[in-house]
Amino acid sequence: MKTNAFAYHRAASVEEALGLYAAAGEDARYLAGGQSLMAALNFRLDEPSALIDVSRIAVLRGIAINSATIRIGAMTRHAEVAADAGLAAHVPLISQAIRHVAHPAIRNRGTFGGSVALADPAAEMPACVLALGGVIEIAGPAGLRRVAADDFFLGLYETALQPGDLLTAVDLPVPPPGTHHGFAELARRRGDYAMAGLCLMIAPDRASARVVYFGISDRPVRARAAEAAIVAGAAPAEVAALATDGVDVFGDINAAETTKRHYAAILLRRELERLDAGKDQAA
């Protein structure tokens, strides 16, 4: 199939992009890497009146790291994220996960911010941002605002983004030295969307933990019962038994709900056992 007819605009700045959207109306779409949007257009799953290309806006690209925060511009390509040595050193969780995002051709075009904004429930980067306690920066008609990842993902492809909003960057707190990072996913083939995936962050003294699943619900979700069990010092098998307690799990064409719950428990137990064996990539 082919796309519907639409107007095309290339914005030179965030302000111009917002203005172009306001002029075009709510049927307009921002175009970043286009790896998901163009497929939706070709299948007529989305029929916008206009595309506003933000790919040439320089301030939306790049990675900046200081002592407290890692800032990833929305237009930073997945390949750039994968190649960044600073990210690998400070947040190995992302470096582990990025290798599972589709295939090299997609990673060369797809963007970090685009993945977070789309919020595909089986995608790796939204789950990483949630596990790392990230903050999403959004430019919109009412100005600039920041939304914690815990409040950003609202449902199936639903986020805190409002019509006209443009995701501009994601800020991640730098984990303290000794933080334990864990990542695992099950997919039918490398590069496919995950049937079940896990992002795990545990503080050096186990005073806090963030256990985030993707591919099992309508959004990336925290397993709070499992988090509490980790903090309480429970053994891996005991934590795994609580893997999806209180989590809404949905079956799909890949696996039934009960199967996904089983996968989730296995992934968590294996990662915790690996960390206990001293095989983690601690920052």
N, C-alpha and C positions, 0 to 999 in steps of 0.2 A: 504494500500500500504506500501511498504518498501522503505528505502532510497537506493540511488545508492551506489556503493562501493567508499570509500574514505580513505585516510590516516589520522591517528590521531596522534597529537603531543601535549604534555603537557608542557607548557612553565613555567619556574621557575622565570622569570623576564620579565619586559617590553622589555628590549633590546633583550632577546632571542625570545620573541614573534614576534617582528618586523623582526628579522633575519629569523625566520621560514617562515613568510609570504613572504619575499623577495625570499626565495629559492623555495617556492611552487608555486608562481605566483598569478595572480589576480583571479584565480578560488578558492582560499583558503577563508575560513571564520573563524573569531574569534568566539569561543564558550564561553559564559559567563554563564548565568543561563539556557539558552537553551529553555525557555518556548515558544518563538515564532519560533526560528530557527528549533527546532526538528520537529515541526508541518509542517513547510515548506519543510523540507527534506522528511518526510514521505509521503507527497502529491506530491513529485517531482516538487514542485514549485521552488526549488533551488537544484542544483546538483553540489556541490563543489568537487574539487579534494582533498581537505584536510581540516580538522578541527584543529584549533590551540586553545587548551583549556587554557584560562587565569584565570580560577577560583581559582587556588592555588597561585596566585601572591599576597602576603600579602600587598604590598604597595597600591594596588588598593581598599582595603577595609577600612571602618571606617568613622567616622564622627568627624570632629574637628571644634570647635566653639571658636572664639575669639571676641574681641570687635567690629570688623568691618566685619568679613567674616565667613560664614559657608561653610565648605568644605565637600562634600560628595564624597567618593571614588566610582569609577564606579562599582566595584564589591560588593558594599553594598547591601544586600538583602532588598526587600521591607519590610519584617517583621522587620528588624533591624531599618529601617527608622521609621516605625510606633511606635516602642517601645522607641524611643529616647526622653527623657524628655526635653533635650535642644532644639531640633527641635520644639517640641510642644510649648515651651515657646516663642521662637523667631520667628518662621514662622508657626503659626497654620494653615495657608493655606495648607501646605503639610500634616500636621497631619489630617486635614479634608479630603483631597483628597485621601490619601493613603488607607483609608478604603474602597474606591470604586474600587480599582484595583483588578479585577478578584475575586478570592476566596483565603482562607488561604493557601491552598496547593500551589497555584501559587505564592503567596507572599513569601512563605518560600524559593522558589528557584529563582524566578525572581529578577533581579537586577535593581537598579536605573539607572545606566549608560546604561544598555542594552535597557531600555525603551526609554531613550533620544536618543540613537543612532539609534534605529529602526524608531523613529519618526512616529509612527502610528497616523494618524490625529484624531482618536477618543480616544487616550490614555490621562490619567490624568497628568502624570509626565512631559512630554514635555510642556504642557500648564502651569503648575506651574512654571517651570524654566523660561519660557518667561515672565510670570506675575511678577515674582520676580526680573527680570532683571539680570538673572544669566549669568555666563561666563563659557564656556565649554573648558576644557583643553584637548588637543589632542597631542599624541605622534605619529610621523610619520617618514618616511624615511628622511625628511629634518630637523628633530629635533622636539622640543616642540613648540607648538603655542597655543594661546588662542583666542577663537571666541565668541563674544557676542551672546546671545541667539537670539537677533533681526536679526542677520546675519546667524544664524546656520540652521534654518528650511527653506528649499528652495522650496519644493513641495511635491507631494505624495511620501512618503518614501524616500525623497531626502533631504540630508543635506550637510553641508560643508565638511563632511568627504570624503577624497580621498582614492583610493586604497592603502591598506597597513596601513592606519591610525587606531589608537586605541584610543578610548575615555578613558581617565584615571581618570578624576574627573570633578565635577561641583562645581563652587564657587558661592555662593549666598551672596549678601550684606545683612548685618543684618539690617532689617527695623528699623527706629527710633521708640522710644516708642510712643504709641498712634496710630500707623498705623492700618488702618482698613483692615481686611482680609475677603473675601467672597468666598464661593465655593458652587456650585450647579450643578447637572446634572440630565438629564432625560434619563432613560434606561428602557427597557421593563422588565428586571428582575435585581435584585441586582447582580452585578458582570459582567453583560453584558457590551459590549462597549456602550458608550453614544450615544444617538441620537442627543443630544445637551448638551454641558457642558460649565460652566463659571468659570473662576478664576478672582478674583477682588482684587486689591490693591489700597488703597486710602491713601495719606499722611495725617498726623494728621491735618494739616491746609487746606487740600484739594487743595494744590498748585500743586499737580500732581496726576495722576491716571493711572492705567494700567488695561484695560479691555481685557481679553483674552478668546476667545471661542475655544472649541475643539468639534470635531464631526460634524461640519457643513461645513467644507472646506477641502482642500487638505493638510492642515497643521494647527497647532495652529496659530490663527490669532488675532492680536490686532484690537479692534474696536476704531479707533482713533477719529471718530466723537463723539462717546459716551464719550470717555475720556475727550475731550475738553468741552463737555457739563457739565460733573461733575465738572471740574475745574471752569467753569463759574457760578456754583451754581444752575444749572437747577434742577427742581423737578424730582423725580424718573420717573414719567410718561413721562416727556419731554425727559429725557435721553433715556428711553426705546424705544421711537419712533425713535431714531437714532441708535438703537442697531447694525444693520447690514449695515448702510449706508457706501458705499465704500468697503464693504467686499464681496469677491467672495464666494457665498454659493452654494453648490452642493447637490442635492438630491441623495438618495441612496435607498436601498431596505427597509430601515426603515421608511423613510419619504421623501416627495417631498421638493423641494427647498423652496416653500412658507411656508410649514409647519415648516421647520427648522428655517426660519426667525421669524415665530410666536413664536416658543419655545424660541429662543434667547432673544426676547424682554420680554417675561414673566419672564424668569430666572433673567434678569438684573433688572427689576422693583421690583421683590420680594426681591432680595438681597439688593438693595438700600433702600427699605422700612424697611427691617430688621435692617440695619445699622443705619438708621435714628431713629429707635425706641430704639437704644442703646443695641441691642442684638448681636452685633458683638463680635468676639474674638480678641480684640485689643492686640497687642504685646507691 
